[in-house]
């Protein structure tokens, strides 16, 4: 059976905007700094480490977030910015080479 794949790649500034659009207090806000890197954590494959640079200080900080929460942030961003997502598509988050992608897979 054929399968349709679609990959939406987000740059760091779009992901920062996506986090700042969220209203959940459990998610980090990056209003005082700039996201500079993403990487999968070595000890837990279900988490991602986000590194960011603080605007006011010359220091880098990082936080960890589950892949599921990152996926929810990206789906919410797509809905709010009118990026069309198929409702029945299986959605997964891929992180590679400091890039984040939302991958949609549909069995046809």
C-alpha distances in whole Angstrom, upper triangle without the diagonal:
4,7,10,13,17,20,23,26,29,33,35,37,34,34,37,37,34,36,40,38,37,40,39,42,40,38,40,42,42,45,48,46,43,40,40,37,34,33,31,34,34,36,33,29,29,32,32,36,37,40,42,46,48,50,54,54,53,51,47,45,42,40,37,35,32,28,27,31,30,26,28,31,28,26,30,31,28,29,33,32,30,27,24,21,18,20,16,15,16,19,20,23,23,27,28,31,32,30,28,24,22,19,16,13,11,7,7
4,7,10,13,17,20,23,26,30,32,34,31,31,35,35,32,34,37,36,35,38,38,41,39,37,39,40,40,43,45,43,40,37,37,35,32,31,30,33,33,35,32,28,28,30,31,34,35,38,40,43,46,47,51,51,50,48,45,43,40,39,36,33,30,27,26,29,28,25,27,29,26,24,28,28,25,27,30,29,27,24,21,19,16,18,15,14,14,17,18,21,21,25,25,28,30,27,25,22,20,16,14,11,9,6,6
4,6,10,13,17,19,23,26,29,31,28,27,31,31,28,30,34,32,32,35,34,37,35,33,35,36,36,39,42,40,37,34,34,31,28,28,26,29,30,32,29,25,25,27,27,31,31,34,36,40,42,44,47,48,47,45,41,40,37,35,32,30,27,23,23,26,24,21,23,25,22,21,24,25,22,23,27,26,24,21,18,16,13,15,13,10,11,13,15,17,18,21,22,25,27,24,22,18,16,12,10,7,6,5,6
4,7,10,13,17,20,23,26,28,25,25,28,28,26,28,31,29,29,32,32,35,34,31,33,34,34,36,39,37,34,31,31,29,27,27,26,29,30,32,29,25,25,26,26,29,30,33,34,37,40,41,45,45,44,43,39,38,35,34,31,28,26,22,22,24,23,19,21,23,20,18,22,22,19,20,24,23,21,17,15,13,11,14,12,9,10,12,14,16,16,20,21,24,25,21,19,16,14,10,8,6,5,6,7
4,7,10,13,16,20,23,24,22,21,25,25,23,25,28,27,27,30,30,33,31,29,30,31,31,33,36,34,31,28,28,25,23,23,22,25,27,29,26,22,22,23,23,26,26,29,31,34,36,38,41,42,41,39,35,34,31,30,28,25,23,19,19,22,20,17,19,20,17,16,20,20,17,19,22,21,19,16,14,12,11,14,13,9,10,10,11,13,13,16,17,20,21,18,16,12,11,7,6,5,7,9,10
4,7,10,13,17,20,21,18,18,22,22,20,22,25,24,24,28,28,31,29,26,28,28,28,30,33,31,28,25,25,23,21,22,21,25,27,29,26,23,22,23,22,24,24,27,28,31,34,35,38,39,38,37,33,32,29,28,26,24,22,18,18,20,18,15,17,18,14,14,17,17,14,16,19,18,16,12,11,10,10,13,13,10,10,10,11,12,12,15,16,18,19,15,14,10,8,6,5,7,9,12,13
4,6,10,13,16,18,15,15,19,19,17,20,22,22,22,26,26,28,27,24,25,25,25,27,29,27,24,21,21,19,17,18,18,22,24,26,24,20,20,20,19,21,21,23,24,27,30,31,35,35,34,33,29,29,26,25,23,21,20,16,17,18,15,13,16,16,12,13,16,15,13,16,18,16,16,12,12,11,12,15,15,12,12,10,10,9,9,12,13,15,15,12,10,6,6,4,6,9,12,15,17
4,7,10,13,14,12,12,16,15,14,17,19,18,19,23,23,26,25,22,22,22,22,24,26,24,21,18,19,18,16,18,18,22,24,27,24,21,20,20,18,20,19,21,22,25,27,28,32,33,32,31,27,27,24,23,22,20,19,16,16,17,14,12,14,14,10,11,13,12,10,13,15,13,13,9,10,10,12,15,16,13,13,11,11,10,10,12,13,15,14,11,9,5,5,6,8,12,14,18,19
4,7,10,12,10,10,14,14,13,16,18,18,19,23,23,25,24,21,21,21,19,22,24,21,18,15,15,14,13,15,16,20,22,25,23,20,19,18,16,18,16,18,19,22,24,25,29,29,29,27,24,24,21,21,20,19,18,15,17,17,13,12,15,14,10,12,15,13,11,15,16,14,15,12,14,13,16,18,20,16,16,13,12,10,9,10,11,12,11,7,6,4,6,9,11,15,18,21,23
4,7,8,6,6,10,11,10,12,15,15,16,20,21,23,22,18,18,17,16,18,20,18,15,12,13,12,11,14,16,19,22,25,23,20,19,18,15,16,14,16,16,18,21,22,25,26,25,24,21,21,19,19,18,17,17,15,16,15,12,12,14,12,9,12,13,11,10,14,15,13,15,12,15,15,18,20,21,18,18,15,14,11,11,10,12,12,10,7,6,6,8,11,14,17,20,24,26
4,6,5,6,9,10,11,13,15,16,17,21,22,23,22,19,17,17,14,16,18,15,12,10,10,10,10,14,16,19,22,25,23,21,21,19,15,15,13,14,14,16,18,19,22,23,22,21,19,19,17,18,18,17,19,17,18,17,14,14,16,14,11,15,16,13,13,17,17,15,17,15,18,18,21,23,25,22,22,18,17,14,13,12,12,12,9,7,7,9,12,15,18,21,24,28,29
4,5,5,6,9,10,11,12,14,16,19,20,21,20,16,14,13,11,13,15,12,8,6,7,8,9,12,15,18,21,23,22,21,20,17,14,13,10,10,10,12,14,15,19,19,19,18,15,15,14,15,16,15,17,16,18,16,13,15,16,13,12,16,16,13,15,18,17,16,19,17,20,20,24,25,27,24,23,20,18,15,14,12,13,12,9,8,8,11,14,17,20,23,27,30,32
4,5,5,6,9,10,11,12,15,18,19,20,20,17,15,13,10,11,13,11,8,7,9,11,12,16,19,21,25,27,25,24,23,20,17,16,13,13,11,13,14,14,18,19,19,19,16,17,16,17,18,17,19,18,20,18,14,16,17,14,12,16,16,12,14,17,16,14,17,16,20,21,24,26,28,25,25,21,20,17,17,16,17,16,13,11,11,14,15,19,21,25,28,32,34
4,5,5,6,9,10,11,13,16,18,20,20,16,15,13,12,13,15,14,11,10,12,13,13,16,19,21,25,27,25,23,22,20,17,17,14,15,14,16,17,17,21,22,23,22,19,19,18,18,18,17,18,17,18,16,13,14,14,11,9,12,12,9,10,14,12,11,14,13,16,17,20,22,24,22,22,18,18,15,16,15,16,16,14,11,10,11,13,16,18,22,25,28,30
4,5,5,6,9,10,11,15,15,17,16,13,12,11,10,12,14,13,10,8,11,11,10,14,16,18,22,23,21,20,18,16,13,13,11,12,12,14,16,17,21,22,22,20,17,17,15,14,15,13,15,13,15,12,9,11,12,8,7,11,11,8,11,14,13,12,15,14,17,17,20,21,23,21,20,17,16,13,13,13,15,15,12,10,8,10,11,15,18,21,24,28,30
4,5,5,6,9,10,14,14,15,15,12,10,8,6,8,11,9,7,6,10,11,12,15,17,19,23,25,23,22,20,17,15,14,10,11,10,12,13,14,17,18,19,18,15,15,14,13,15,14,16,15,17,14,11,13,14,10,10,14,13,10,13,16,14,14,17,17,20,20,23,24,27,24,24,20,19,16,17,15,17,18,14,13,12,14,15,19,21,25,28,31,34
4,5,5,6,9,12,14,16,16,13,12,9,8,9,12,12,10,10,13,15,15,19,20,23,26,28,26,25,23,20,18,17,14,15,14,15,16,16,19,21,22,21,19,18,17,17,18,16,18,17,18,15,13,14,14,10,10,13,11,8,11,13,11,11,14,14,18,18,22,23,26,24,24,20,20,17,19,18,20,20,17,15,14,15,16,19,21,25,27,31,33
4,5,5,7,11,12,14,14,11,11,10,10,11,15,14,13,12,15,15,15,18,19,21,25,26,24,22,20,18,16,16,14,16,15,17,18,19,22,23,24,23,20,19,17,16,16,14,15,15,14,12,10,11,10,6,7,9,8,5,9,11,9,10,13,13,16,16,19,19,22,21,20,17,17,14,16,16,19,20,17,15,12,13,13,17,18,22,24,28,30
4,5,5,9,9,11,11,7,7,6,7,9,12,12,12,11,14,14,14,17,18,19,23,24,22,21,19,16,14,14,12,14,13,15,16,17,20,21,22,21,18,16,15,13,14,12,13,14,14,10,9,11,10,6,8,11,9,8,12,13,12,13,16,16,19,19,22,22,24,23,22,18,18,15,17,17,20,20,17,16,13,15,15,19,20,24,26,30,32
4,5,8,10,11,12,9,8,6,7,7,11,11,12,12,15,17,17,20,21,23,27,27,25,25,22,20,18,17,14,16,14,16,15,16,18,20,22,21,19,17,16,15,16,15,17,17,17,14,13,15,13,10,11,14,11,10,13,14,12,13,17,17,20,21,24,24,27,25,25,21,21,19,21,20,23,23,20,19,17,18,18,22,23,27,29,33,35
4,7,9,11,13,11,11,9,10,11,14,15,15,15,18,19,19,22,23,25,28,29,27,26,23,21,19,20,17,19,17,19,19,19,22,24,26,24,22,21,20,18,19,17,18,18,17,14,13,14,12,9,10,12,9,7,11,11,9,10,14,15,18,18,21,21,24,23,23,20,20,19,21,21,24,25,22,20,18,18,17,21,22,26,27,31,33
4,6,8,10,8,9,8,11,12,16,16,16,16,19,20,19,21,22,23,27,27,24,24,21,19,18,18,16,19,18,20,20,21,23,25,26,25,23,20,19,17,17,14,15,16,15,11,11,12,10,7,10,11,8,8,12,12,10,13,16,16,19,18,21,20,23,22,22,19,19,18,21,21,24,25,22,21,18,18,17,21,22,25,27,30,33
4,6,9,8,10,10,13,13,17,18,19,19,22,23,22,24,25,25,29,29,26,26,23,21,20,21,19,21,20,22,21,22,24,26,28,26,24,22,20,18,18,16,17,18,17,13,14,15,12,10,14,14,11,12,15,14,13,16,18,19,21,21,24,22,25,25,25,22,22,21,24,24,27,29,25,24,21,22,21,24,25,28,30,33,35
4,5,6,9,10,13,14,17,19,19,19,22,22,21,23,23,23,27,26,23,23,20,18,18,19,17,20,19,22,21,23,24,26,28,26,24,21,19,16,16,13,14,16,14,11,12,14,11,10,14,14,12,13,17,16,15,18,21,21,23,22,24,23,25,25,24,21,21,20,23,23,26,28,25,24,21,22,20,24,24,27,29,33,35
4,6,7,9,12,14,16,17,19,18,22,22,21,23,23,23,26,26,23,24,21,19,18,18,17,19,19,21,20,21,23,24,26,24,22,19,17,15,15,13,15,17,16,13,14,17,14,13,16,18,15,16,20,20,18,21,24,24,26,25,28,26,28,28,27,24,23,22,25,24,28,29,26,25,22,24,23,26,27,30,32,36,38
4,7,9,13,15,17,18,19,18,21,20,19,20,20,20,23,22,19,20,17,15,15,16,15,17,18,20,20,22,23,24,26,23,21,17,15,12,12,10,12,14,13,10,12,15,13,12,16,17,15,17,20,20,20,22,25,25,26,25,27,25,27,26,25,22,21,20,22,22,25,27,24,23,21,22,21,24,26,28,31,34,37
4,7,10,12,14,15,15,14,17,17,16,17,18,18,21,21,19,19,16,14,13,13,12,14,14,17,17,19,21,22,23,21,18,15,13,10,10,8,10,12,12,8,9,12,11,9,13,15,13,14,17,18,17,19,22,22,24,23,25,24,26,25,23,20,19,17,19,19,22,23,20,20,17,19,18,22,23,26,29,32,35
4,6,9,11,11,12,11,15,15,14,16,17,17,21,21,19,20,17,14,13,12,10,12,11,14,13,16,17,18,20,17,15,12,10,8,10,9,12,14,14,11,11,14,13,11,14,16,15,15,18,20,19,20,23,23,25,24,27,27,29,27,25,22,21,18,20,19,21,22,19,19,17,19,19,23,25,28,31,34,37
4,6,8,9,10,10,14,15,15,18,19,20,24,24,23,23,21,17,16,14,12,12,11,13,12,13,15,17,18,17,15,13,12,11,13,12,15,17,17,13,13,16,15,12,14,17,15,14,18,19,17,18,22,22,25,25,28,27,30,28,27,23,22,20,21,20,23,23,19,19,18,20,20,24,26,29,32,36,38
4,6,5,6,7,11,13,14,17,19,20,23,24,23,23,22,18,16,14,10,10,8,9,9,10,13,14,15,14,12,11,11,11,13,13,17,18,19,15,14,17,17,13,15,18,17,15,18,20,18,19,22,22,25,25,29,29,31,29,28,24,23,20,21,19,21,21,17,17,17,19,20,24,26,30,33,36,39
4,6,8,10,13,16,17,20,23,24,27,28,27,27,25,22,19,18,14,14,11,11,9,9,11,14,16,15,14,13,14,14,17,17,20,21,22,18,17,20,19,16,17,20,18,16,20,21,19,19,23,23,27,27,30,31,33,32,31,27,26,23,24,23,25,24,20,20,20,22,23,27,29,33,35,39,41
4,7,10,13,16,18,21,23,24,27,28,27,28,26,23,20,18,14,13,9,9,6,6,8,10,12,12,12,11,13,14,17,18,22,23,24,21,19,23,22,19,20,23,22,20,23,25,22,23,26,27,30,30,34,34,36,35,34,30,29,25,26,24,25,25,21,21,21,24,25,29,32,35,38,42,44
4,7,9,12,15,18,21,21,25,26,25,26,25,21,18,15,12,10,6,5,4,5,8,9,10,10,9,9,11,13,16,17,20,21,23,20,18,21,21,18,19,23,21,19,22,25,23,22,26,26,29,29,33,33,35,33,32,28,27,23,24,21,22,21,17,18,19,22,23,27,30,33,37,40,42
4,6,9,12,15,19,20,23,25,24,24,23,20,17,14,10,9,5,5,7,7,11,12,12,11,10,10,11,13,15,16,20,20,22,19,17,20,20,17,17,21,20,18,20,23,21,21,24,23,27,27,30,31,33,31,30,26,24,21,21,18,19,18,14,15,16,19,21,24,27,31,34,37,40
4,6,8,12,15,16,20,22,21,21,20,17,13,11,7,6,4,6,9,11,14,14,14,12,10,10,9,11,13,14,16,16,19,17,14,17,18,15,15,19,19,16,19,22,21,20,23,22,25,25,28,29,31,28,27,23,21,17,17,15,16,15,11,12,12,15,18,21,24,28,31,34,37
4,7,11,14,16,19,21,21,20,20,17,13,11,8,6,5,7,10,12,15,15,13,12,9,10,10,12,14,15,18,18,20,19,16,18,20,17,17,21,21,19,21,24,23,22,25,24,27,26,30,31,32,29,28,24,22,18,17,14,14,12,9,10,12,16,18,22,25,28,32,35,37
4,7,10,12,15,18,18,17,17,14,10,8,6,5,7,10,13,15,18,17,16,14,10,11,9,11,12,13,15,15,18,17,14,17,19,17,16,20,21,19,21,24,24,23,26,24,26,25,28,29,30,27,26,22,19,15,14,11,11,9,6,8,10,14,17,19,23,26,29,33,35
4,7,9,12,15,14,13,13,11,7,6,5,6,9,12,16,18,21,20,19,17,13,12,10,10,10,11,12,11,15,14,11,14,16,15,14,18,19,18,19,23,23,22,25,22,24,23,26,27,28,25,22,19,16,12,11,7,8,8,5,7,8,11,14,17,20,23,27,30,32
4,6,9,12,11,10,11,9,6,5,7,9,12,15,18,21,24,23,21,18,15,14,11,11,10,11,12,11,15,15,12,14,17,17,16,19,21,20,22,25,25,25,27,25,26,25,27,28,28,25,22,19,15,12,10,7,7,8,6,9,9,12,15,17,20,23,26,29,32
4,6,9,8,7,8,6,4,6,9,11,15,18,21,24,27,26,24,21,18,16,12,12,9,10,10,9,13,14,12,14,17,17,16,19,21,21,22,25,26,26,28,25,27,24,26,26,26,23,20,17,14,11,9,7,8,10,9,11,10,13,15,16,20,21,25,27,31
4,6,6,6,8,6,5,6,10,12,16,19,21,25,27,25,24,21,17,15,12,11,8,10,10,10,14,15,14,16,19,19,19,22,23,23,25,28,29,29,31,28,30,27,29,29,29,26,23,20,17,14,13,11,12,14,13,14,14,16,18,19,23,24,28,30,34
4,6,7,10,9,9,10,13,15,19,22,24,28,30,28,26,23,20,18,15,14,12,13,13,13,17,18,17,19,22,22,22,25,27,27,28,31,32,32,34,31,33,30,31,31,31,28,25,22,19,16,15,13,13,15,15,17,17,19,21,22,25,26,29,31,35
4,7,9,9,10,11,15,17,20,23,26,29,31,29,28,24,21,19,16,14,12,13,12,14,16,18,18,20,22,23,23,26,27,28,30,32,33,34,35,33,34,31,32,32,31,29,25,23,20,18,17,15,17,18,18,20,19,21,22,23,26,27,31,32,36
4,5,6,8,10,14,17,20,24,26,29,31,30,29,25,22,19,16,14,10,11,9,10,13,14,15,16,19,20,21,22,24,25,27,29,30,31,32,30,31,28,29,29,28,26,22,20,17,15,15,14,16,18,17,19,17,19,20,21,23,24,27,29,33
4,6,8,11,14,17,20,24,26,30,32,31,30,26,23,20,17,15,11,11,9,9,11,14,13,14,17,18,19,20,23,23,24,27,28,29,30,28,28,25,26,26,25,22,19,17,13,12,11,11,13,16,16,16,15,16,16,17,20,21,24,26,29
4,7,10,13,17,20,24,26,29,31,30,30,27,23,20,16,14,10,9,6,6,8,10,10,11,14,15,16,17,20,21,22,24,25,26,28,25,26,23,24,23,23,20,17,15,12,10,11,11,14,17,16,16,14,15,15,16,18,19,23,25,28
4,7,10,13,16,20,22,25,28,27,26,23,19,16,13,10,7,6,4,5,8,9,9,11,13,14,15,17,19,20,21,23,24,25,27,25,26,23,25,24,24,22,19,16,13,11,11,11,14,16,14,15,13,15,15,17,19,21,25,27,30
4,6,10,13,17,19,22,25,24,23,20,16,14,10,8,6,5,6,6,10,10,8,11,13,13,14,17,18,18,20,22,23,24,26,24,25,23,25,25,25,23,20,17,13,10,10,8,11,13,11,12,10,13,14,16,19,21,25,28,31
4,6,10,13,16,19,21,20,19,16,13,10,7,6,4,6,9,10,13,12,11,14,16,15,16,19,20,19,22,24,25,25,27,25,27,26,28,28,29,26,23,20,17,14,13,11,12,13,11,12,12,15,17,19,22,25,28,31,34
4,7,10,13,16,18,17,17,14,10,8,5,5,6,8,11,11,14,13,10,14,16,14,14,18,18,18,20,23,22,23,25,24,26,25,27,28,29,26,24,20,18,14,14,11,13,13,10,11,11,14,16,19,23,25,29,32,35
4,7,10,13,16,14,13,11,7,6,4,7,9,11,14,15,18,16,14,17,19,17,17,21,21,20,22,25,25,25,27,26,29,28,30,31,32,30,28,24,21,17,17,14,15,14,10,13,13,17,19,22,26,29,32,35,38
4,7,9,12,11,11,9,6,5,6,9,11,13,17,17,20,18,15,19,20,17,18,22,21,20,22,25,24,24,27,26,29,28,31,32,34,31,29,26,23,20,19,16,17,16,13,14,15,19,21,24,27,30,34,37,40
4,6,9,8,7,6,5,6,9,12,15,17,20,21,24,21,19,22,23,20,21,25,24,22,25,28,26,26,29,28,31,31,34,35,37,35,33,29,27,23,23,20,20,19,15,17,18,22,24,27,31,34,37,41,43
4,6,5,7,6,6,7,10,13,16,18,22,23,25,22,21,24,25,21,23,26,25,23,26,28,27,26,30,30,33,33,36,37,39,36,35,31,29,26,26,23,24,22,19,20,21,24,26,30,33,36,40,43,45
4,6,7,9,10,11,14,16,20,21,25,26,28,25,23,26,26,23,24,27,26,24,27,29,27,26,30,30,33,34,37,38,40,38,37,33,31,28,28,25,26,24,21,22,23,26,28,31,34,38,41,45,47
4,7,9,11,12,16,18,22,24,27,29,30,27,26,29,29,26,27,30,29,27,30,32,30,29,33,33,37,37,41,41,43,41,40,36,34,31,31,28,29,27,24,25,26,29,31,35,38,41,44,48,50
4,5,8,10,14,17,21,23,27,28,30,28,26,29,30,27,28,32,30,28,32,34,32,31,35,35,38,38,42,42,44,42,40,37,35,31,31,28,28,26,23,25,26,30,32,35,38,42,45,48,51
4,7,10,14,17,21,23,27,28,31,28,26,30,30,27,28,32,31,29,32,35,33,32,36,35,38,38,42,43,44,42,40,36,34,30,30,26,26,24,21,24,25,29,31,35,38,41,44,48,50
4,7,10,14,17,20,24,25,28,25,24,27,28,25,26,30,30,28,31,33,32,32,35,34,37,37,40,41,42,40,38,34,32,28,27,24,24,22,19,22,23,27,29,33,36,39,42,46,48
4,7,11,14,17,20,21,24,22,20,24,25,22,23,27,27,25,28,31,29,29,33,31,34,34,37,37,39,36,34,31,28,24,24,20,21,19,16,19,20,23,26,29,32,35,39,42,45
4,7,11,14,17,19,21,19,18,22,23,20,22,25,25,24,27,29,28,28,31,30,33,32,35,35,37,34,32,29,26,23,22,19,20,19,16,18,19,23,24,28,31,34,37,40,43
4,7,10,14,15,18,16,15,18,20,18,19,23,23,22,25,27,26,27,30,28,31,30,32,32,34,31,29,25,23,19,19,16,18,17,14,16,16,20,22,25,28,31,34,37,40
4,7,10,13,15,13,12,16,17,15,17,20,20,20,23,25,25,25,28,27,29,28,30,30,31,29,27,23,21,18,18,16,18,18,15,17,16,19,20,23,26,29,32,35,38
4,7,9,12,10,10,14,15,14,16,19,19,20,22,24,24,25,28,26,28,26,28,28,29,26,24,21,18,15,16,14,16,18,15,16,15,17,18,21,24,26,29,32,36
4,6,8,7,7,10,11,11,13,16,16,17,19,21,21,23,25,23,25,23,25,24,25,23,21,17,15,13,14,13,16,18,15,16,13,16,16,18,21,23,26,29,32
4,5,5,6,9,10,11,13,14,16,17,19,20,21,23,24,23,24,21,23,22,22,20,18,15,12,11,12,12,16,18,16,16,13,15,14,16,19,21,24,26,30
4,5,5,6,9,10,10,12,14,15,16,18,20,21,22,20,21,18,20,19,20,17,14,11,9,7,9,10,13,16,15,14,11,11,11,13,15,17,20,23,26
4,5,5,6,9,10,11,12,14,15,17,18,20,21,19,20,17,18,17,17,15,13,10,9,8,11,13,16,20,18,16,13,13,11,13,14,16,19,22,25
4,5,5,6,9,10,11,12,14,15,16,18,20,19,20,17,19,18,19,18,15,12,11,10,13,14,18,20,18,17,13,14,12,15,16,19,22,24,28
4,5,5,6,9,10,11,12,14,15,16,18,17,18,16,18,18,19,17,15,12,10,8,10,11,14,17,14,13,10,10,10,13,15,18,21,24,27
4,5,5,6,9,10,11,12,14,15,16,14,15,13,15,14,15,13,11,8,7,6,9,11,15,18,16,14,10,9,7,10,11,14,17,20,23
4,5,5,6,9,10,11,12,14,15,14,15,13,15,14,15,14,13,10,10,10,13,15,19,21,19,17,13,13,10,13,13,16,18,22,24
4,6,5,6,9,10,11,12,14,13,15,14,16,16,18,17,16,12,12,11,14,15,18,20,17,15,12,12,11,14,15,18,21,24,27
4,5,5,6,9,10,10,12,10,12,11,14,14,16,14,14,10,10,9,12,13,16,18,16,13,10,9,7,11,12,16,18,22,24
4,5,5,6,9,10,10,9,10,8,11,11,13,12,12,9,10,10,13,15,19,21,19,16,13,11,8,11,11,14,16,20,22
4,5,5,6,9,10,10,11,10,13,13,16,15,15,12,14,13,17,18,21,23,21,18,15,14,12,14,14,18,19,23,25
4,5,5,6,8,8,11,11,14,15,18,17,17,14,15,14,16,17,20,22,19,16,13,13,11,14,15,19,20,24,26
4,6,5,6,5,7,7,11,12,15,14,15,12,14,13,16,18,20,22,20,17,14,12,10,12,12,16,18,21,23
4,6,5,6,7,8,11,11,15,14,16,14,16,16,19,21,24,26,24,20,17,15,13,15,14,17,18,22,23
4,6,8,10,11,15,15,18,18,19,17,19,18,21,22,25,26,24,21,18,17,15,18,18,21,22,26,27
4,6,9,11,15,16,19,19,20,18,19,18,20,22,24,25,23,20,17,16,15,17,17,21,22,26,26
4,6,9,12,14,17,17,19,17,19,19,21,23,25,27,25,21,19,17,15,17,16,19,20,23,24
4,6,10,12,15,14,16,14,16,16,18,20,22,23,22,18,16,14,12,13,13,16,17,20,21
4,7,9,12,11,14,13,16,16,19,21,23,25,24,20,18,15,12,13,11,14,14,17,18
4,6,9,8,10,9,12,14,16,19,22,24,23,20,16,13,10,10,8,11,11,14,15
4,6,5,9,9,13,15,18,21,23,26,26,22,19,16,12,11,8,9,8,11,12
4,6,8,9,13,16,19,22,25,28,27,24,20,17,14,13,10,11,10,12,14
4,7,9,13,16,19,22,25,28,28,25,21,18,14,13,9,9,7,9,11
4,6,10,13,15,19,21,25,24,21,18,15,11,9,6,5,5,8,10
4,7,10,13,17,19,23,23,20,16,13,10,8,6,5,7,9,12
4,7,10,13,16,20,19,16,13,10,7,6,5,7,9,12,15
4,7,10,13,17,16,14,11,8,6,5,7,8,12,14,18
4,7,10,13,13,10,7,6,5,6,9,11,15,18,21
4,7,10,10,8,6,5,6,7,11,13,16,19,22
4,7,7,6,5,6,9,10,14,16,20,23,26
4,5,5,7,8,12,12,16,18,22,24,27
4,5,8,11,14,16,19,21,25,28,30
4,7,10,14,16,19,22,26,29,31
4,7,10,12,16,19,22,25,28
4,7,10,13,16,20,23,25
4,6,10,13,16,19,22
4,7,10,13,17,19
4,7,10,13,16
4,7,10,13
4,7,10
4,6
4
